[in-house]
């Protein structure tokens, strides 16, 4: 079973902004990453610039990381 943890520091932003970002990242990881990577544990750590990213930019970043994880897993088998 795949599991994911999302870590978002405040970086001077409000708790509302932090929780919004965490909800967005958790949903993207749940829908777009976990079904594709198989039974792995994943830790997602948001960087400071993530607060200003749009949902589409976050989705593109999650997709790019998912592709890298999938590619690395296929090389190891």
N, C-alpha and C positions, 0 to 999 in steps of 0.2 A: 504494500500500500504506500502510495506517495504521500509525503507530508511536507508542509511548508510553514515557515515562520517569517513574519514581516517585522522588520525593525525600522522605526522612524523616529529620529531625534527631533527635538523641538526646533533647534537652530534659530531661536528667537521668534518663532511663529506662535500663533495662539494654539490652544488645545483643540479648538474647532478645526483649524487648518490641518493639524496633525491627524486627527481622527478621520477627516475626509480623505486625506491621502492614504491612510492605512486601509480604509474601506475600498478605495479604488484599486490599490495594489493587491489586496486579498482577492478581490473579484477577478482581476486579470490573471492572477496566478492560478486560481481555482478553475477558470474556464479555458484559458489558453495554454497554460504551461503544464499543469499536472497530468492532464490526459495524454500528453505527448511524450513525457519523459520516462514513464514507467515507474517502477517502485524505487524511488529515490527520496532522500530528505533534501530539502532546499531551504536555504536562508536567503531572504531578500533584504538587503540593507539599502534604504533610500539615501541618496546624497542630497546635499543642500539645494541644488538646482531643481530637484524633483518637485519642490513646492510650486514652482512657476510653470511646470509642464502641463500641457493640455492632456485630456484623456487619450487622444489619438497618439500623442507623443509617448505617453506611458505605454500604451498598447504596442507601439512599434518597438520600444525598448525591450519589453517582455518577450515579444516575438523573436527579436534578435538573440537574446540570451537563451531562449528555448532552442533555437536553431543550433547555437554553439554547444549546448548540453547534449542535444540529440546527435550532433556530428561527432563529438568526443566519445559518446557511448558506442556509436557504431564502429569507431576505429578500434576500440578496446575489445570488441567481440570477434 
